[in-house]
Amino acid sequence: GVPYQLTYFIRWRVAVRLTGREVTAIKKATKDVLGEGAQLRVFGSRTNDLAKGGDIDLMITVGEAVSNPAWAIARIEAKIIEQLGDQKIDIVLNAPNLEKSMIHYVAQEQGIVL
């Protein structure tokens, strides 16, 4: 048999290639650093059923200004890695006080809310 079974989370009839353990770790780390109101979107290769592996691309949206966004992102990444082991994680932060780039629009359009 297969030693590792990948779980698909269905959101709006689209599969996200993350295990339940990964989703739980990501949600907890985000909540611990940015609070309950943070919205998570997965985008990139983890939203493609035909892809394999790949880094975890996340956009985290908050309704309030983030005073030190680099520190917040680093803390979230560290908490996720602490739970899941070494992972390639890319986080885009979306907050009212932060300038938006093209990746924000791509993640908003193509991402899947966790």
Buried (B, 14 or more C-beta within 10 A) or exposed (E): EEEEEEEEBEBEEBBBBBBEEBBEBBBBBBBEBBEEEBBBBBBBBBBBEEEEEEEBBBBBBBEEEBEEBEEBBEBBBEBBBEBBEEBEBBBBBBBEEBEEEEBBEBBBEBBBEB
